[in-house]
C-alpha cells in the first residue's frame, strides 16, 4: 500500500531568520493556535497566501468590471 499525501507538490519557502523565530514562538503559544485553528507552521503560511490570493482576485475582478 502506498502512502498518499494530502499535498503532493510542496513548495519550498525561504523565510528570514527573524520570521522563523517568530513563527516558532507563535507555534509554542497553544492558546493562540487553538483559538486561530493553527495546527502547523504550514497553516500559518497557507492562511497568509490565501489572503493575498483573495485580494488579487478581488482586484482583478474590479479591473474587469471597470
N, C-alpha and C positions, 0 to 999 in steps of 0.2 A: 504494500500500500504506500503510495507516495504522499508526501506532505503537501498540502495546498496552503499557500499563504494568502492572506486577505489582500495584501498589496504586493503585486508581483513585479512592479517596476519601481523600486525605491530610487529616490533622487538624493544623491549626497549633497549635504548643505554645509557650507563653511560659515561659522559664526565667530564673532570676536570673542576673545577670552573673557572679557567682562560680561558679555551676553551669556556665555556658558556658565559662568559663576552665578549670575542672577537666576538663570534657569534652574540650576541645581538647587539654589536656595528656595526658589518657588516650589519645586517638587518636594522639598522637605516639609513644607507647610501643609500638612494633611487637611486641616480645616479648610484652607483656601481651595485646595484641589478638589475636595469633595463638593464644596459649595459651587464651584465652577465646572464640575464634571470633567476634570482633567485626570487622566489615568496614566499618561506618559508624556515625555517631552515632545513626542511627535504630535500629540493632541494640541499642544500649545502652538506649534508651528503650523499645523493644518488650519486651526482657527484663524490665525493671522492671514494665512494665504487665502482662505475663503472670504474673509472680509475685504481684502484687496481685490480679488476677482469679482466680487459682487459690486464693488464701487466701479470697477472698469466696465462691467456690463451695463450699469445704470448710465454711465457717461456715454457709452456707445449708443445706447437707446436714445438718449436725449439728442445726440447729434443727428441720428437718423430721422427723428420726427421734426427736427427744426427746419 
